Amino acid sequence: MICVTLLAAVALSGLSACVSTRSQAREREAELAAQAAALNTNCPITGGAASPEIVSTHRGQRVAFASAAAQQQWNEMDDEQRDVALARVFRR
């Protein structure tokens, strides 16, 4: 009887560790997805919907654009102009 109880305790502790590891993995995946997500949903150039496939990095953040042409226009701006363009997107 003691052996059965001991085996059950070991099995439950192993199961608990497995569930904890899965939970931690899900949390890490969510964290990575948030880091990969773009800062914006509207294009800082056109104001229209931004595509998550057309992105550049600005000050360590991913910025999405409506089109490759909008991204090119962004790439020609300096950091100060980019800050102003992003501020307009968030004021809308």
N, C-alpha and C positions, 0 to 999 in steps of 0.2 A: 504494500500500500504506500509506503514511504517512497519507494522508487517511482511509482506512478505519479505521485504528487510532485516529486522533484523533476521528473521529465516534463510534466505539464508546466511547471514554473519556468523551466529553461525554454520551452517552446514559446510560451507567451512573451518572455523577455526578448527573444529573437524576433518575434512578430512585431513587437513594439518598436524595436530598433529599425526594422524594415519600413514600417509605416512612417517613422520619423524621417528616415532617409528620403523616402519618396516625397514627403511634404517639403523638405528642404530643397529637393531638386525642382519641384514645382515653383517654389518661391524664387529660386535662382533663375529659372526660365522666364518668369514674369519680370524680374529685374532686368535681364538682358533684353527682353522685348521692349521694355520701356526706354532703355538706353538707345536701342536701334530705331525707335519711332522718331519721326520728324517732330520738330518743335512746333510746327504750324500745320493747319489744315487748309488755309487759304494762301495762295501764291503772293509773295511780297511784291511782285512786279505787276501782275494783272489784277490781283484781288479776287480772282476766281478760284475754283477748287484746285488744290494742289495734288499732284500725283506722287504717291510714296515711292515710285520708281525713279523719279527725276529729283535728285538731291545733291546738295553741296554741304560742306561743313563750314560753319561760321562760329568762331569763339568756342569751339568744342561741341557745338550742337548741330544736329542735322536739320537742314532747312529744305523743304520741298517746294517744287515749282509746278506750274500748270503746263509748261512746255519746255522743250530744249532751248527755244529762242529766249524765253524768260530767264532761264538759267544762264544763258550766255550774257544777257544784259546784266544780270547780277554779278557775274564773274568780272565784268568790266568796271564795277563800282569799287570804291575804297571802303574800308571798314566803317567809317562814319556814315557814308551814304547807305550802307547795308543796315546799320542800326536804325536809321530813320525809316527805311522801307519796312523793316520788321515791326517797328513801333506802330506804323499805320495799320498793319494787318491786325494787331491786337487791340487797336482802338475801335475797330469796326464792330 
